[in-house]
Amino acid sequence: MTVPSRSEQAGLSLSCVDAVAAIPRDDWNALVGDDHPFLRHEFLHALEASGAVAPETGWAPRHLTLWRGGALVGVLPSYDKAHSYGEYVFDWGWADAWERAGGAYYPKALSAIPFTPAPGPRLVLAPGEDRLAAMRLLASSWERRDILSWHLLFAEDAEVDDWCAARPRLIERRGVQFQWQDAGYGDFDGFLMAMTSRRRKEIRRERRIVADQGLSLHRLEGEAIDASALEHFYRCYQITYLERGRQGYLNIEFFQRLWESLPEALVLIQARLHGKPVAAALCLQGRHTLYGRYWGSEVMADCLHFEACYYQGIEHCLERGLSRFDPGTQGEHKLTRGFSPRRLRSLHHIADPRLHDAVARFCHEEGAQVEAYCQRAEASLPFKH
């Protein structure tokens, strides 16, 4: 179903669609390209077709699409949310405070990739389209629907700047992740040689510990990942969540659909003990970046997480000519292993002026703390000066 609305800009119209399948795959992908696998039609469709993203799970797709005549010229993945799970920019405190004061925080509108805290573009436009005009048209949908709030998560800096220019009252929130960047290392030994002697020895020791436990690591790409490897990975993925007393957000059907429709983006890092797989990390890759996303292990093994989720990814990037490795959220332990802090920015539209002002004050104070933390982290990086 599409819900069209008229544009104030001649020739440009906005439509909301309640399933990415409503847009032909080739038309969608012609806009988003192959740099960012999470924006691709196949990834978003796998989420929806598997039921992981659906109104029943609190994620109601409401993708914003821009058209010039009959041609698709812009897409912004968007959802109506009944909660804040699976977002990784946490606003539970805002919701709780507002609801205790008698307000209603949900449903809210969200432009993000479900369960995927990976920075990248969110609004994608055809060449020649006016970004600010497109953003103003998209923003008008909030007022027409009486949306209480809209949130843009993990967008790239240039896009955040454009949104702020189009809608100056948007609230900016700061965050940080740790990412690896190739500085012309050549190979893994070259990467280690850029580090201090102490850290270089420690990483080599961690890798020896893994090997001394009889574990071997294997990287499988694309069609080399067979059904049994995928099923084993999924068992490991669920273990990670079961250890915390809950189920993973994603079901086996999602991963199977992804494996069938987007195999070229998949990299499976498998740990084996005596030839039998016992742990796995599933990554996605674009043209320039490797994204570490899902991990789990059937065994307790010293340093295995570091090897499978960090060192193998760095080696893969160096061998394949990828310039960046985004291993996921959280973890100061990444800092000492060569992952530098990357500053992140999210944007928030809050309709009620009282909540808007309170959130703006909070984000301003939090932003100063985040920046001070980033500066301390940068000073702690284990590279030679």
N, C-alpha and C positions, 0 to 999 in steps of 0.2 A: 504494500500500500504506500502511495506517496501522498504527501500533504503539501501542495504547492502554495507559494506565497509570492506576491508581486514585489519587484525591485523598484527602488527609486532611481536606479541607474538604467538608462535606456538599454534594452537588449539583454540585461543580466537578470536571471531569476533564481530563486532559492527554493529547493524542495527538500523535505525530510523523508527519509526512507526507513522503514522499520526492519530491514534486513539487508545486509550487503549483497545478498543474492539478487536483489531487485535491480542491481546495476550489472551489466555484462562485465565479466572478468577482464576482458581485453581492454575495455574502455577505462576501467578503474586503474589497471596496471600501467596503461600508457601514460597516465599522469604521475604515478608514484615511482615508477622505475624499479630497479633492483638493488639500490644502495641500502635500503632499510627493510628487511624481511617482514617486520611486524606490521608495516603499513600495507603489505600486499593483500590482494583480494583473497588469496588462498589461506593466509593465516587468519584473517578476520572471519572468513566463512567457516573455517574449521572450528573456531570458538563457538559460533552460533549454531552450526549444524549439529555439533556434538551435545548441545544443551548446556555447556559450561557457561555461556553467556545467553541469558534469556530473562524475560520478566519474572519467571519463577525463581531465579537465583538472585534477583535484585538488580539485574543489568538489562534494562530494556533498550535495545538498539534504537537510536534516532539519529542516524547519520545525516549530516548536512551536506547537500550537494548543490553546486552552482552550475547553471546552464546558460549557454548563449545559443538561443534557438534550440535546435535539437542536439547540440553538442555539449558533452560534459566537460566543464572547464575548471572545476574545483571540487575537492572532497575534504571533509573534516570528520573523522570518526568520532561519534558522539553517542552518549547513553544517558537515559534517565535512571538515576540511582535511588534505591530505597535504603541504602546503608553506605558505609565507607570502607567495606572490605575490599581487598585486592587492589588498592590504589597506591600505597606506599608514600603518599604525602598525607600525613595524618591530621584530620580535622575533627576527630572524635570529641576533643575538648570543646571546640566551638559549638558543635551540635548539642552536647550535654548542657553547656551553660545557657544556650539560647532556649532549649526546651524547658529547663528548670525555671526560666524567666517567663514561660508561658507562650513562647513562639514555636513555630513549626520549621524545622530545618530540612526535612525530607518531604517529597522527593527533590533531588537537586539534579542539575545538568552537568555532565562531565565530558570533556574532550580529552581522551587519553587512550592508551592501549590496555585492555583489561589484563590484570595480573602481570604487567610487564613494565617495570621501572627502568626502561632503557631510553636515554635521551635520543631524540630524533625529531624530524619534522612532524607536524600534526596537520596543519592546513597546507595542502598542495594545490597549486594553480597551474593552469596551462600558460605557456610563454605569452607574454604580452598583456596578461590580465593585471589590472590595478589592484595591488594587495590591500591598500588602505580602504578602497571602495568596497572590495569584497568583504573585508573584516567588518566594516560598518553595517553592511547588509546582513551578515551572519549574526552580529550582535543584536540587530533589531528583532530577531526571533525570540530573544529572552523577554523583551517587553510584551510582545504580542501574546506570549504564552503565560505571562505573569510568573515567570520562573523566579524562585526565591534566591537562587544562587547558581552560578556557573563557574566551573573550575577547569583550567588548562594545565595539564601535568606533563612534565618531562619534555617540553618543547625546546628547540634550539634557541640560542640567544638572539639571533637575528629575527626570528619569528616573535619572540617575546617583545623585543624592541618595537616591532611593527604593531603588535596588539596595543602596546602602551601608547603609541602615537595615535592609533585609531580610537582608543577608549581610555583617556587619561585617568579615569577614576578607578581603573582596575587595581587591585591590591597585589603587590609583588611579595612573594615569599621566597626566602633563600634556603638552599639545602646543599648537600655535598655528597659525592660518591668518590670512590677510588678507582682510577682507570690506568691501564698501562699504555704507554705511547712509545712507539719505536723511535729511537734517536740515532738511527743508522748503526745499530749494533752488529748486524750481519748474521750472527747466530747466537745460540744461548750462551756460549762461552764469552762472546763479545759483550753480551748484556751483563754477565757476572763481572767482567773486568772493569765495567764502569762503576761498580760498587766499591764500598770500603772493604778492606780485607776481612774484617770481622763478619760482615753480612755475607760476603761471598763464601766464606768457609761454612757458615751456618746453613745456607741454602744447599750447598753440596752435601752437608751432613744429613739434612732432611731427606734428600733424594736417595742417599745410600741406605737410610733406615728403611725406606719403602722397599728397595730391592732386597735388602737383607731379610725381610719377612717373607720372601718368596713371591712377591707380587710383581707382575709385569703390566705395563700400560700399552694400550693399543688404540689408535685413532682410526675410526671408520667414517667415511664420508659418503653421502648420497646413497647410491644404489648398493654400496657395500654393506649398508645397514640392512640386515634381513629381519624377518618377522620375529624370530626368536630373540635376537638382540634387542629389538624394540620392547618386547614383552618383559624381558629381564630388566631393562632400564625402568619400565613403569613400576615393577615391584619395588625397585630401589627407591624410586621417587616417592611412592606411598609410604615407605618406611620412614623417610625424613619427617613426614607430617604425623604419622602414627606415634612417633616418639614424643610429639607435643600434644597428643591426645585428640587429634582430629584428622579428617580426610583432606587430601590435597584438593585444590581448587579445580584441577583439570582431570578429566577422565581419560581412559584408554582410547576412546573413540576420537578424541581431539588429536592425540599423538598419531594415531593411525591415519587419520585424514591428512595431517601435515606430512607424514611420511609418503603418502601416495601422491599428494598434489604439489609438494614443494621440496622434493628430496635434495635438490642441489644446494639448499640452504642449511642442511643438517650436518653436524659434526658430532659423532658419538665417541666419547672417551671412555674406554672400558678397562677396568682393572681385573686381572685374572690371577687366580691362585691355583697352581698346578694345572693350568690350562682351562680352568672353569671360571666364567665371569662371576665376580662377587661384588662389584661396585660399578657405577656408571654416572657420567655427567653428560648431559645433552646440551649442545651449544647451537646457535644459529649464526650464520655468517652472511654479511653483505659484501659489497665489492671492496670495502676498506676496513671493516670492523668485524671482529668476532665478539659474539655476545654469549657469555656464560649464564645459563638460566636455570637448569634443573639438575639436581644431584641427589644421590642416595647410595647407601652401602649396606650390604648384608653382614659385614664383618667389622669388628673394631680393630683398626690398624693404625699405628702411630704414623702421623704425617701424610696419610693417604689423601686426605682432603686437600692439603696444600698441593700435592703432586697432581691430582686429577683435575682440580678446579682452577689452579693458577699456573703451575709450571708447564703443564702440557699445553695449555692455551697459549702461553707466550711462545713456546716452541712452534706451535702451529702457525701463529702469525708470522714469525720470522721465516718459516719455510714457504709460506704461501704469499708473502709480500703484503700482508695486511698491516696497516699502520697503527691500529688501536685494538685493545682488548678491554671490553667492558664486562667484568666478572659478576655484576649484580650489586645489590645493595649491601649496606652495613659492613662492618669489619675493619677496625683499625689495624688488625693483623695483616691486612693487605699492604699497608704503608711500608712496613719493614721488608716487604718482598717486592718492592719496586713499583707499586701502584700509587700514582700521584693523586692528590685531591682535585676533583673537578667540581667547580661551583655550578649549582643548578638553580633554576628560577621557575616557580609556578605562578600562575595568575588566578585571581579570584574576584568574581563579580558578586557582590552581596547587595541585594535589593534594599533591605531595610537599613536606613541610615544609622540607627543605633548599633546594630550588629556590625555594619560596615566600619564604623569608627573604632569599635572595640577590637575587631580583627586587625585593622590597619595598625593600631598601636602595638598590638602583640607582635605582628610581623616585623615592624620596625625594630623593636627591641631584640627579637630573636635573630634578625638579620645581622645585627652588630656582633652577637655572640658567635654566629656561624662564621663570619669573616675572621674574627680573632682565632677561632679554631683552625680555619684553613691556613692561616699564616703560621701557626705553631706546627701544623702538620707538614707544611712545605719545608720548614726548618729542620724537620726530623727525618727527611728522606735519606735513605742509606747510600746515596751516590757520592762519589768523590767531588769535592769542590775545586 
